[in-house]
Each structure stands twice: as C-alpha cells, then as structure tokens.
Amino acid sequence: MSQNSPSFDDSGSSFENYEFTFESYLNDSSRIEADYEVLQIVLDGRNYLAPFSKESPPKKVLDIATGTGRWAIEMGDEFPQAEITGTDLSPIQPTCVPPNVTFYVEDNTEEWDYTPDFDYIHTRVTFACWSDMPDEIIRQAYAHLRPGGWFEAQETFSNIEYEDSDNPEEVAARSSNAFVRWVDEVKQLGGAVARPFDDACKLKEWLEEAGFVDVQERVYKIPLSGWPLEERTKRLGELWRANIEAGLGAFSYALFNRVQDRSLEEIEVSLPSLTTREDRHR
Ligand SMILES: C[S@@+](CC[C@H](N)C(=O)[O-])C[C@H]1O[C@@H](n2cnc3c(N)ncnc32)[C@H](O)[C@@H]1O
C-alpha cells in the first residue's frame, strides 16, 4: 500500500505524549482498532483477498501479530467451521471470543511451534515489528502452510506521493515539505536500528524468493487527510491523518531521542507542521 498527498498541520501538540513510546504506539489498542477501520474501507469491507468464500472456506488460519485480535475474531465469525489462531507479543486480546478463535502470547520472531498444516497465514500493519521479515516470518509461513495454502500480508508503506507527479510545482513542494522529510528521516533511522518501515514494497520479491507461487500484489493509495471530495476517500483520509497524528510524537521520540540522542526540546521544535489541501483551499 502507499500513501499520497502529504498533508498534516500538526502544531506539535501530539508531542505532549512523548512518553508514549514506539512500542506502546505499535500495540495501542485504540489505534489498532482505527487501523482496522482504515483497512475495512480500503478493502471495501473485506477482511482478505485470498480466494476464500462461504463455499470454499479456510480450515486453519494463523494471524501473526494479531494485536487486539479484531481480524481473527471477524474471521472466526465469518468462517465458524474454521480454526483461527492469533498470536502476539502483547496480551491485548479480549477473552470473550468466538469458540473457534484462540489467542497465544508469543514472539513470532522465534521458531514457530505449530503443526505445519495451515491453509491461510495472515499479517497486517506489522511495519517496524520485524528486523528480518523474510527469515522471521515469510520463511516460517511457507514452512507452516499446507500445499496450496495462502499467505496474505496487508502491510502499509509510507511512500508519500502527490496526485500529480508530472506537475513541477507538486514535485518542488514534495522536496520542501516538512512532513515528507520527517517520514524520510524516520524510515532511514528505522532501517538503521533494524526496524524497517518499508517491508511492504519488498514483499512480492521476498515471497517469490521464499518459493511462493501465484504471488499477487495490490497497491492502494491512502490520502493523508480529508481533502478528497468523495465521501469514502475523505473518511479514509481523515482516519489516516488521525492515525499519523497519534504516532508523530511516539515515532519521533523513539527514533530521534533514543537513536540520535536529540533532546526532547530539539525534537519538539523539529516536528513537522504542514498545511492540508483543505486548509489551502479555504
Ligand atoms: C500495529 S499492531 C497490528 C495488529 C494487527 N495485526 C492489526 O492489524 O490489527 C502490531 C502488533 O505487532 C505486535 N508485535 C510486534 N512485534 C511482535 C513479535 N515479535 N511477535 C509477535 N507480535 C509482535 C505488537 O504487539 C502489535 O500488537
């Protein structure tokens, strides 16, 4: 997935929560639920793109880094005959779940101890969770799927693009845009500390290298604020912007302070303050 149309007018207020660290950002339940809503819109209400249906349901499903387990629970409801397992480092899953859904607290970077007979293994929004996704996740997913099984990774990629990339003004605006620079810097630092943010754009290659066949890649754009006029896309942009606002301070603190030893004051003044298209058109 990719993002387009940078737009962010954060005034720095989100940095008030600088104690809110990168790890707590990744497993913050309300933010994870917001991500779920975003992906529901992106995928037109679907939970998966793999070719399953009521007539051809999966039998055994594994959701890696399940977060609040929302996806696993929805899959359990949709496929009551299937056995759904969700695993995560954090015990943030509810206890009241459908009878065919089970959660385990596990570090999925360690060797998996499951019977290798899943017919569907899934990840979503796990950027910066793995230091080596091909070895930690893709290799193990391949080994734990039965022949004919599906692996589906619904991952986000922070590639900031403008709608009109042929327009020189837009190209110039990109290079001077504070939010674009912030994203580039965060990605660079994330890579430097083995927390890569750009796994999504390498997935197809990695899956093919691991031996998967019939590898399909779908790329969706997500607006970075509510500038689109069309209602569905506007809602998507509003949700995504709120999501990024929630993470701005946490990412900055985790990377700029912990990795680069920048002071909190320095980070605070360097946080991007961008103007949205909506604001410009007002
Ligand atoms: C951004 S959340 C995504 C949750 C879920 N996949 C979703 O889309 O709703 C990332 C999740 O990865 C989990 N995580 C990070 N590192 C992990 C690891 N090594 N093993 C298992 N889970 C991990 C975090 O605890 C967090 O719940």
The ligand as an ORCA input file, in Angstrom:
! r2SCAN-3c Opt
* xyz 0 1
  C       0.364     -2.208     14.628
  S      -0.121     -3.643     15.502
  C      -1.050     -4.552     14.298
  C      -2.007     -5.511     14.939
  C      -2.897     -6.295     13.972
  N      -2.135     -7.058     13.017
  C      -3.888     -5.389     13.289
  O      -3.700     -5.043     12.144
  O      -4.879     -5.011     13.936
  C       1.395     -4.504     15.566
  C       1.347     -5.664     16.528
  O       2.538     -6.438     16.378
  C       2.853     -6.972     17.638
  N       4.238     -7.434     17.613
  C       5.357     -6.669     17.485
  N       6.440     -7.457     17.489
  C       5.995     -8.737     17.597
  C       6.651    -10.001     17.686
  N       7.990    -10.096     17.648
  N       5.894    -11.120     17.817
  C       4.541    -11.021     17.875
  N       3.871     -9.852     17.812
  C       4.593     -8.731     17.683
  C       2.572     -5.815     18.585
  O       2.429     -6.260     19.920
  C       1.283     -5.262     17.998
  O       0.134     -5.829     18.587
*
